[in-house]
């Protein structure tokens, strides 16, 4: 069964929801739940992150959304769907792009504007149970825990660790996380999210509102998401999912119908449709 709303963890879904001019107000509202009062955003503009990359290799792995507020603050927003080695190192490395971008030719006093790296993670990077936190707000502090430098911030959201149910949502931030985590599972707008900003989010995310070209791109994005999850998801460490995808591809090549392939491979009809777009 195809979900009514798209998966926001996919590249397509995330950028459609947060990375377009028409949905900029959603991104602003979401970011303002994470930012301190002095850095609340009224307006922002999207910047091309590839312009900051020095090499072709860097451009291939550049972050999802890069934007700037009217006050000059820079924001990197990433949706990470699968575990990777040296994730924290990667985050720190990418945060240097908007720092270096601020350098000026000639006489310059090295004054910088704040930079925020915000990562929404569809996995947990904390291996020890007692160290796990859904939200991590990180900045540079001294040995006494006092803030040493207030212009470089990291916000990490480990989405699997957010377990609040609808009746437990207390803040607007809670609602945003609940919306993102469960969007693909909704078949209607729940009462607690029935307010203008989320109504617009649901409107954008409704699969039936996508054009045929957008739908094709989304299907490929879903397959990419599922393949990435298959590599690291503990439920498929033995390679079962990868094998299922191989079986489905072989059956498609033999022109089996979608329902039969789904029954044998245990993949969803939606995933089979995504495969047909990729191998067509």
Secondary structure, DSSP 8 states (H G I E B T S, - for coil): ---SB--TTSHHHHHHHHSSGGGHHHHHHHHHTTS-GGG--S-EEEE-GGGG-SSHHHHHT--SEEEEETT--EEEEEEE-S--TTHHHHHHHHHHHHHHTT--SSS-------EEEEEEESS----SGGG--SEEEEEEE-TTS-EEEEEEEEEEEEGGG----GGG--SHHHHHHHHHHHGGG-SS--GGG-SHHHHHHHHHHBGGGS-HHHHHHHHHHHHHHHHHHHHH-GGGTTSHHHHHHHHHHHHHHTT--HHHHHHHH---HHHHHHHHHHH-
